[in-house]
Amino acid sequence: METSVFRVRGRGADEIWDLGQRLVASPLGRPLRARADITTREVLEVGLAIHPDNRPERHATIRGWPEEKERQMILATELAAASQLHVRP
């Protein structure tokens, strides 16, 4: 299992929203309603890893998820608690 993410450190809010619109929402034909920001440190602290691939630009994947669904949910909940939710203006 992998989770698709974008590395946005040092980017302003407008640039982050534009990145999400151009590279995620528009290609999928879906609206961009919100985003959750989390640091690399917080991902690493729960025992997962981040692998940058830049396909598309600034893209990476969170890897190292356990096989067990229950453990996946625990880690996902920990990441959600550590993240900051931003609803699109």
RARAWO-V755581 format. One record per run of one state. SS is the DSSP state (a for helix, b for strand, c for the rest). FROM is the first residue (numbers start at 0). TO is the last residue. If there is no record, write none. Layout:
{{SS,FROM,TO} {SS,FROM,TO}}
This chain:
{{c,0,1} {b,2,5} {c,6,11} {a,12,27} {c,28,32} {b,33,36} {c,37,38} {a,39,44} {c,45,47} {b,48,51} {c,52,57} {b,58,62} {c,63,67} {a,68,81} {c,82,82} {b,83,86} {c,87,88}}
